[in-house]
Structure formats: structure tokens, C-alpha cells
Amino acid sequence: MKNLVPILKRFFIALSIIFISSTAFAGNEEDKKMDTVIFKVEMDCTGCVSKIEKNIPFEKGVKALLVDFEKQQVSITFKTKLTNKAKLKKAIEKLEFKVEESKI
């Protein structure tokens, strides 16, 4: 019986650690919600593409970026809890590009 008490204590401590860590990392669905926006961006050269590719991924919430020079489009996938389309548009405009949301 004396050996059983320390074993049970360790078991309950391990169980509580697992429970606390799983609830801490679970998050809610709102934290994981993603959206994608496509902007029509006037780009003159491949230097413009590089400028966007070097700056926009560092915007808060951006998870994926695709710049298509031929189509003059920038596609951004982002976490909706951390940013929105207006903030991303403003970030591209700060790089001195003319931007409008594509209606695709």
C-alpha cells in the first residue's frame, strides 16, 4: 500500500500536466480561421515583385503569399483574427503600389 500512494501521486500529476498543456495549446476555432484575398497590383518590373515578397510576409497574420507579375496579382492567405483585407491593402500601398481588391 505504501508503494501505491507515490505511484498514484505521480500518475495524477502527469495526468494534470497533460490536461493543462492540451487545453493551453488547443485554442479555439476563431484563432485558426484563415482567408485569402487577391489584389490587383500595378507592378512595373521584377524588382516590384521582390519588394512585395520581401515585405508582405512579415505583416502580422500573413501565412502565404503568391505574387504573379504577368497577371499583376498578389494573393495573400492570412489569419482573420490577426489582420484583415484593409490592413493588407494598406501594407502594399505603403510600398508605393496602386492596389485594388480583385473581384474574381
N, CA and C atoms as an extended XYZ file, in Angstrom:
312
Properties=species:S:1:pos:R:3:atomname:S:1:resname:S:1:resid:I:1 pbc="F F F"
N         0.819       -1.195        0.000 N   MET     1
C         0.000        0.000        0.000 CA  MET     1
C         0.864        1.261        0.000 C   MET     1
N         2.005        1.199        0.724 N   LYS     2
C         2.894        2.358        0.776 CA  LYS     2
C         3.453        2.691       -0.606 C   LYS     2
N         3.699        1.687       -1.427 N   ASN     3
C         4.219        1.897       -2.778 CA  ASN     3
C         3.153        2.435       -3.726 C   ASN     3
N         1.915        2.155       -3.440 N   LEU     4
C         0.816        2.569       -4.303 CA  LEU     4
C         0.561        4.074       -4.235 C   LEU     4
N         0.704        4.677       -3.063 N   VAL     5
C         0.428        6.114       -2.888 CA  VAL     5
C         1.367        6.973       -3.746 C   VAL     5
N         2.696        6.764       -3.701 N   PRO     6
C         3.565        7.581       -4.564 CA  PRO     6
C         3.306        7.361       -6.055 C   PRO     6
N         2.962        6.144       -6.428 N   ILE     7
C         2.666        5.856       -7.828 CA  ILE     7
C         1.416        6.607       -8.267 C   ILE     7
N         0.373        6.593       -7.428 N   LEU     8
C        -0.858        7.324       -7.740 CA  LEU     8
C        -0.621        8.830       -7.808 C   LEU     8
N         0.212        9.351       -6.910 N   LYS     9
C         0.531       10.786       -6.928 CA  LYS     9
C         1.190       11.164       -8.254 C   LYS     9
N         2.179       10.367       -8.665 N   ARG    10
C         2.862       10.643       -9.922 CA  ARG    10
C         1.905       10.534      -11.111 C   ARG    10
N         1.020        9.568      -11.068 N   PHE    11
C         0.043        9.381      -12.128 CA  PHE    11
C        -0.870       10.601      -12.254 C   PHE    11
N        -1.380       11.091      -11.119 N   PHE    12
C        -2.278       12.247      -11.155 CA  PHE    12
C        -1.547       13.532      -11.538 C   PHE    12
N        -0.304       13.660      -11.147 N   ILE    13
C         0.484       14.828      -11.554 CA  ILE    13
C         0.711       14.798      -13.065 C   ILE    13
N         1.087       13.638      -13.589 N   ALA    14
C         1.304       13.506      -15.035 CA  ALA    14
C         0.011       13.750      -15.801 C   ALA    14
N        -1.086       13.227      -15.301 N   LEU    15
C        -2.381       13.420      -15.937 CA  LEU    15
C        -2.790       14.889      -15.948 C   LEU    15
N        -2.559       15.588      -14.848 N   SER    16
C        -2.916       17.011      -14.794 CA  SER    16
C        -2.027       17.841      -15.721 C   SER    16
N        -0.758       17.502      -15.847 N   ILE    17
C         0.137       18.211      -16.762 CA  ILE    17
C        -0.332       18.024      -18.203 C   ILE    17
N        -0.690       16.811      -18.562 N   ILE    18
C        -1.190       16.545      -19.919 CA  ILE    18
C        -2.470       17.325      -20.181 C   ILE    18
N        -3.374       17.337      -19.215 N   PHE    19
C        -4.642       18.050      -19.380 CA  PHE    19
C        -4.422       19.553      -19.540 C   PHE    19
N        -3.587       20.133      -18.698 N   ILE    20
C        -3.330       21.579      -18.763 CA  ILE    20
C        -2.649       21.959      -20.070 C   ILE    20
N        -1.663       21.173      -20.492 N   SER    21
C        -0.960       21.505      -21.738 CA  SER    21
C        -1.864       21.338      -22.953 C   SER    21
N        -2.736       20.352      -22.945 N   SER    22
C        -3.618       20.170      -24.095 CA  SER    22
C        -4.647       21.285      -24.189 C   SER    22
N        -5.143       21.791      -23.088 N   THR    23
C        -6.099       22.904      -23.142 CA  THR    23
C        -5.402       24.207      -23.493 C   THR    23
N        -4.161       24.365      -23.098 N   ALA    24
C        -3.432       25.595      -23.404 CA  ALA    24
C        -3.111       25.709      -24.887 C   ALA    24
N        -2.820       24.589      -25.546 N   PHE    25
C        -2.440       24.616      -26.949 CA  PHE    25
C        -3.598       24.385      -27.907 C   PHE    25
N        -4.743       24.037      -27.391 N   ALA    26
C        -5.882       23.723      -28.258 CA  ALA    26
C        -6.382       24.958      -28.992 C   ALA    26
N        -6.515       26.082      -28.313 N   GLY    27
C        -7.029       27.299      -28.940 CA  GLY    27
C        -8.464       27.092      -29.381 C   GLY    27
N        -9.084       28.140      -29.888 N   ASN    28
C       -10.440       27.954      -30.401 CA  ASN    28
C       -10.409       28.071      -31.924 C   ASN    28
N       -11.520       27.787      -32.537 N   GLU    29
C       -11.588       27.784      -33.998 CA  GLU    29
C       -11.376       29.184      -34.582 C   GLU    29
N       -11.738       30.212      -33.855 N   GLU    30
C       -11.568       31.589      -34.337 CA  GLU    30
C       -10.086       31.907      -34.550 C   GLU    30
N        -9.224       31.351      -33.686 N   ASP    31
C        -7.779       31.576      -33.812 CA  ASP    31
C        -7.219       30.963      -35.091 C   ASP    31
N        -7.866       29.908      -35.585 N   LYS    32
C        -7.349       29.171      -36.741 CA  LYS    32
C        -7.993       29.597      -38.057 C   LYS    32
N        -9.002       30.445      -38.008 N   LYS    33
C        -9.741       30.818      -39.220 CA  LYS    33
C        -8.841       31.606      -40.173 C   LYS    33
N        -8.835       31.163      -41.438 N   MET    34
C        -7.990       31.776      -42.459 CA  MET    34
C        -8.868       32.285      -43.598 C   MET    34
N        -8.328       33.250      -44.331 N   ASP    35
C        -8.999       33.791      -45.506 CA  ASP    35
C        -7.933       34.106      -46.543 C   ASP    35
N        -8.344       34.237      -47.782 N   THR    36
C        -7.423       34.596      -48.860 CA  THR    36
C        -8.005       35.768      -49.633 C   THR    36
N        -7.143       36.716      -49.939 N   VAL    37
C        -7.549       37.873      -50.732 CA  VAL    37
C        -6.611       37.974      -51.930 C   VAL    37
N        -7.169       38.418      -53.052 N   ILE    38
C        -6.363       38.642      -54.256 CA  ILE    38
C        -6.457       40.120      -54.604 C   ILE    38
N        -5.294       40.755      -54.687 N   PHE    39
C        -5.226       42.167      -55.044 CA  PHE    39
C        -4.683       42.324      -56.450 C   PHE    39
N        -5.213       43.284      -57.168 N   LYS    40
C        -4.662       43.706      -58.452 CA  LYS    40
C        -3.653       44.800      -58.100 C   LYS    40
N        -2.380       44.575      -58.426 N   VAL    41
C        -1.309       45.493      -58.050 CA  VAL    41
C        -0.532       45.896      -59.296 C   VAL    41
N        -0.362       47.192      -59.499 N   GLU    42
C         0.413       47.678      -60.646 CA  GLU    42
C         1.902       47.530      -60.349 C   GLU    42
N         2.535       46.564      -61.040 N   MET    43
C         3.962       46.303      -60.878 CA  MET    43
C         4.650       46.532      -62.219 C   MET    43
N         5.766       47.264      -62.195 N   ASP    44
C         6.477       47.611      -63.415 CA  ASP    44
C         7.589       46.633      -63.789 C   ASP    44
N         8.156       45.952      -62.788 N   CYS    45
C         9.310       45.098      -63.057 CA  CYS    45
C         9.405       44.000      -62.007 C   CYS    45
N        10.402       43.133      -62.182 N   THR    46
C        10.596       42.061      -61.203 CA  THR    46
C        11.108       42.608      -59.873 C   THR    46
N        11.656       43.805      -59.884 N   GLY    47
C        12.063       44.448      -58.637 CA  GLY    47
C        10.854       44.745      -57.767 C   GLY    47
N         9.745       45.067      -58.403 N   CYS    48
C         8.496       45.305      -57.674 CA  CYS    48
C         8.043       44.012      -56.993 C   CYS    48
N         8.169       42.909      -57.718 N   VAL    49
C         7.804       41.598      -57.167 CA  VAL    49
C         8.658       41.313      -55.929 C   VAL    49
N         9.952       41.544      -56.043 N   SER    50
C        10.868       41.307      -54.925 CA  SER    50
C        10.517       42.171      -53.722 C   SER    50
N        10.170       43.412      -53.978 N   LYS    51
C         9.820       44.336      -52.902 CA  LYS    51
C         8.612       43.823      -52.119 C   LYS    51
N         7.619       43.323      -52.825 N   ILE    52
C         6.423       42.778      -52.174 CA  ILE    52
C         6.769       41.492      -51.436 C   ILE    52
N         7.531       40.608      -52.092 N   GLU    53
C         7.889       39.322      -51.486 CA  GLU    53
C         8.767       39.480      -50.252 C   GLU    53
N         9.532       40.550      -50.175 N   LYS    54
C        10.409       40.766      -49.027 CA  LYS    54
C         9.687       41.420      -47.849 C   LYS    54
N         8.591       42.125      -48.096 N   ASN    55
C         7.948       42.881      -47.024 CA  ASN    55
C         6.630       42.303      -46.520 C   ASN    55
N         5.767       41.887      -47.393 N   ILE    56
C         4.418       41.476      -47.005 CA  ILE    56
C         4.389       40.213      -46.130 C   ILE    56
N         5.260       39.221      -46.323 N   PRO    57
C         5.204       38.048      -45.438 CA  PRO    57
C         5.417       38.380      -43.957 C   PRO    57
N         6.004       39.529      -43.679 N   PHE    58
C         6.258       39.908      -42.294 CA  PHE    58
C         5.096       40.671      -41.655 C   PHE    58
N         4.055       40.922      -42.430 N   GLU    59
C         2.861       41.541      -41.862 CA  GLU    59
C         2.205       40.534      -40.917 C   GLU    59
N         1.683       41.039      -39.840 N   LYS    60
C         1.049       40.194      -38.826 CA  LYS    60
C        -0.084       39.367      -39.440 C   LYS    60
N        -0.068       38.050      -39.214 N   GLY    61
C        -1.139       37.174      -39.648 CA  GLY    61
C        -0.973       36.565      -41.027 C   GLY    61
N        -0.012       37.031      -41.812 N   VAL    62
C         0.172       36.510      -43.171 CA  VAL    62
C         0.782       35.112      -43.103 C   VAL    62
N         0.124       34.163      -43.764 N   LYS    63
C         0.585       32.779      -43.769 CA  LYS    63
C         1.115       32.333      -45.129 C   LYS    63
N         0.628       32.928      -46.205 N   ALA    64
C         1.106       32.559      -47.543 CA  ALA    64
C         0.985       33.764      -48.470 C   ALA    64
N         1.922       33.858      -49.395 N   LEU    65
C         1.951       34.962      -50.346 CA  LEU    65
C         2.336       34.417      -51.713 C   LEU    65
N         1.595       34.853      -52.734 N   LEU    66
C         1.910       34.478      -54.112 CA  LEU    66
C         1.808       35.729      -54.968 C   LEU    66
N         2.914       36.091      -55.601 N   VAL    67
C         2.955       37.274      -56.462 CA  VAL    67
C         3.089       36.813      -57.903 C   VAL    67
N         2.142       37.236      -58.756 N   ASP    68
C         2.149       36.874      -60.172 CA  ASP    68
C         2.342       38.155      -60.992 C   ASP    68
N         3.563       38.341      -61.486 N   PHE    69
C         3.894       39.558      -62.233 CA  PHE    69
C         3.100       39.649      -63.531 C   PHE    69
N         2.962       38.538      -64.251 N   GLU    70
C         2.256       38.550      -65.535 CA  GLU    70
C         0.788       38.956      -65.385 C   GLU    70
N         0.139       38.444      -64.348 N   LYS    71
C        -1.274       38.771      -64.124 CA  LYS    71
C        -1.458       40.037      -63.288 C   LYS    71
N        -0.333       40.571      -62.765 N   GLN    72
C        -0.368       41.771      -61.915 CA  GLN    72
C        -1.234       41.521      -60.670 C   GLN    72
N        -1.049       40.326      -60.065 N   GLN    73
C        -1.853       39.935      -58.910 CA  GLN    73
C        -0.984       39.529      -57.733 C   GLN    73
N        -1.512       39.808      -56.542 N   VAL    74
C        -0.897       39.363      -55.300 CA  VAL    74
C        -1.974       38.640      -54.509 C   VAL    74
N        -1.712       37.372      -54.196 N   SER    75
C        -2.636       36.555      -53.416 CA  SER    75
C        -2.052       36.376      -52.019 C   SER    75
N        -2.861       36.677      -50.987 N   ILE    76
C        -2.388       36.593      -49.610 CA  ILE    76
C        -3.377       35.755      -48.800 C   ILE    76
N        -2.855       34.729      -48.139 N   THR    77
C        -3.637       33.948      -47.193 CA  THR    77
C        -3.233       34.408      -45.800 C   THR    77
N        -4.238       34.677      -44.954 N   PHE    78
C        -3.960       35.285      -43.653 CA  PHE    78
C        -4.917       34.783      -42.582 C   PHE    78
N        -4.502       34.923      -41.323 N   LYS    79
C        -5.349       34.603      -40.178 CA  LYS    79
C        -6.274       35.785      -39.929 C   LYS    79
N        -7.579       35.526      -39.927 N   THR    80
C        -8.554       36.612      -39.803 CA  THR    80
C        -8.539       37.257      -38.422 C   THR    80
N        -8.064       36.548      -37.429 N   LYS    81
C        -8.015       37.134      -36.085 CA  LYS    81
C        -6.893       38.174      -35.966 C   LYS    81
N        -5.863       38.047      -36.775 N   LEU    82
C        -4.696       38.915      -36.657 CA  LEU    82
C        -4.676       40.080      -37.635 C   LEU    82
N        -5.352       39.948      -38.759 N   THR    83
C        -5.354       41.033      -39.744 CA  THR    83
C        -6.603       40.945      -40.603 C   THR    83
N        -6.728       41.877      -41.538 N   ASN    84
C        -7.878       41.866      -42.447 CA  ASN    84
C        -7.446       42.408      -43.810 C   ASN    84
N        -8.371       42.385      -44.757 N   LYS    85
C        -8.057       42.800      -46.130 CA  LYS    85
C        -7.621       44.256      -46.201 C   LYS    85
N        -8.270       45.114      -45.437 N   ALA    86
C        -7.938       46.547      -45.468 CA  ALA    86
C        -6.511       46.799      -44.979 C   ALA    86
N        -6.102       46.116      -43.923 N   LYS    87
C        -4.743       46.293      -43.403 CA  LYS    87
C        -3.701       45.795      -44.404 C   LYS    87
N        -4.010       44.684      -45.060 N   LEU    88
C        -3.073       44.150      -46.045 CA  LEU    88
C        -2.966       45.060      -47.265 C   LEU    88
N        -4.094       45.616      -47.679 N   LYS    89
C        -4.086       46.562      -48.797 CA  LYS    89
C        -3.234       47.778      -48.448 C   LYS    89
N        -3.408       48.272      -47.238 N   LYS    90
C        -2.640       49.434      -46.781 CA  LYS    90
C        -1.143       49.117      -46.729 C   LYS    90
N        -0.794       47.898      -46.339 N   ALA    91
C         0.615       47.497      -46.275 CA  ALA    91
C         1.257       47.516      -47.663 C   ALA    91
N         0.517       47.064      -48.668 N   ILE    92
C         1.047       47.095      -50.041 CA  ILE    92
C         1.126       48.537      -50.541 C   ILE    92
N         0.136       49.344      -50.213 N   GLU    93
C         0.150       50.754      -50.613 CA  GLU    93
C         1.314       51.507      -49.980 C   GLU    93
N         1.713       51.130      -48.776 N   LYS    94
C         2.871       51.754      -48.125 CA  LYS    94
C         4.153       51.504      -48.912 C   LYS    94
N         4.153       50.431      -49.694 N   LEU    95
C         5.309       50.133      -50.541 CA  LEU    95
C         5.243       50.912      -51.857 C   LEU    95
N         4.274       51.813      -51.957 N   GLU    96
C         4.090       52.725      -53.090 CA  GLU    96
C         3.577       52.029      -54.349 C   GLU    96
N         2.614       51.130      -54.164 N   PHE    97
C         1.946       50.483      -55.283 CA  PHE    97
C         0.487       50.898      -55.305 C   PHE    97
N        -0.084       50.934      -56.509 N   LYS    98
C        -1.506       51.158      -56.671 CA  LYS    98
C        -2.185       49.795      -56.515 C   LYS    98
N        -3.165       49.709      -55.592 N   VAL    99
C        -3.755       48.426      -55.222 CA  VAL    99
C        -5.279       48.510      -55.238 C   VAL    99
N        -5.904       47.450      -55.749 N   GLU   100
C        -7.348       47.314      -55.595 CA  GLU   100
C        -7.665       45.823      -55.444 C   GLU   100
N        -8.698       45.521      -54.680 N   GLU   101
C        -9.087       44.125      -54.477 CA  GLU   101
C        -9.662       43.557      -55.753 C   GLU   101
N        -9.210       42.377      -56.121 N   SER   102
C        -9.697       41.726      -57.331 CA  SER   102
C       -11.070       41.126      -57.089 C   SER   102
N       -11.922       41.172      -58.095 N   LYS   103
C       -13.298       40.661      -57.981 CA  LYS   103
C       -13.430       39.300      -58.644 C   LYS   103
N       -12.491       38.422      -58.390 N   ILE   104
C       -12.511       37.095      -59.026 CA  ILE   104
C       -13.399       36.169      -58.243 C   ILE   104
